Amino acid sequence: MLRRIQFRTSLTLLLVSVCLLAFGPALAAQSDKPPAAPEKRNGTSHIRIEVTGGDENKPVAEASVYLRFPKDKKTELDLKTNQEGIARSPGIPQGRILIQIVAPGWKTYGEYHDVTETEQTIQIHLVKPTTRWY
């Protein structure tokens, strides 16, 4: 029984020694470096997009609102307007964004906007298509 305990203790010490030899220099090098400074961020914003259309400036309900970020081309945010024609975004990075709006019966909208404030309202007016393409 005593021999078994001594064997396990020796085996454990051997494994710890091997791990320290293998990973010790990497751990020591890591601890010598000062902690990395956090990345500078421009902050985040919550935007409110108000979509109206026509001569009467009526709210456009159920319009698809797409937010695209030129800095991160893989990220896109898809929203829908409510009955009052308003779409609200969660926190998004500040900077330049592309807003595209698609609604049945309206000309498709797409323009770049600069988001610089923490709370920002963007008003967009849609127009009827000038020609029939179908």
N, C-alpha and C positions, 0 to 999 in steps of 0.2 A: 504494500500500500504506500509506504514511504517512498519507494522507488518511483511509483507512478506520479506522485505529487512533485518529486524532484524533476522528473522528465517533463511534466507540463510546465513547470516554472522555467526550466531551461528553454523549452520551445517558445514560450511567451517572450522571454528575454531576447531570444534570437530574432523573432519576428519584429519586435520593437526596434532592435538594432538595425535590421535591414531597412525598415521604413524610415528611420532617422537618416541612414546613409543615403537612401534614394531621394527623399523629399526634404531633408534638412536644409541643403543649400537654397532651394527654392523658397522655403519658409523664411529663412534668414534674410534673403534678398528682399522679400516682400515686406518684412518688418522694418528694414532700413529706409524705405521710401516714405516720404510724408504722404498723408492721405490726399487723394486726388481732390482737386477743387471741383465743386459742383459746376455743371455746365451753365453758361449764361442762357437764360430763356427770356424771350420777350414778354412772357406772361400769357394768360389765357383770356378769352373774351366769351361772352354770351351774346349772340346776336339775335335780333328779332327782325324777321323779314316780312314786310307787309306787301301783299300782292293785290293790286287792283287792275281793272281792265275796262275798256270801252270809254265812251264819252261821259258816262255817268259816274265813272270811278267806282264801280261796284266791286266788292271783294270777290276774288276768284277762289272758290272752295275746291278742295281736293286736287290742287295743283302739285305736281312733283317738283321738289326743290333739291337740286344736287349741289353740294359744296365740294370743290376740288382744291387741293393745296399744291401749288407748283413746287414747293420745296420737297414734299413727300408725295411723289406721283402715285404711290401705291394706296394712299389713303383717300377715301371718298366718304362723304356723309350724305345719306338720302333722307329727306324729310318730306312731309305733306303739310299743306296748309289746312287750317280748320275752317269752319263755316264763316268766320270773320276774315278769311284770307290771310291768316297769320301763321307763320312757321317759326318755332323757337329752336335754337340750337343748344346742345350741351356745351360745355367748355371746349373751345377750339383755340389753337395757337394764334396769336396775333400776327399780322402780316398780310400779305396779298393773297386773296382767294378768288377763285372763279365761281360765280353763282350762275347756274343754269336752271331755267324753269320751263317745264313742259306741261301744258294744260290743253285738253281737247277743245277745239274751237278757237284757240288763240295762237298767235305767232310765237314761236319758240324764242326765248330770251337767253342771252349768255353774255356776261360782261365780268371784267375783273373789278374787284373792290378792295380797298385797303381797310383792314380792321386794326384800329389803333387804340380803342377805348375798351374798358372792361365790360361795359354795357353799351351796345350800339344798335340803333334801329336803321334798317335799310328799306327804303320805299321803292317798289318796282311797279311800273305801269305797263301792262301788256296791251297790245293792239290786235285787232282782227287781221287775218291775212288779206292781202290786197288782191290775190288771184286765186282761182281754183286750180289745184294741181291734180285733181282726181278725175 
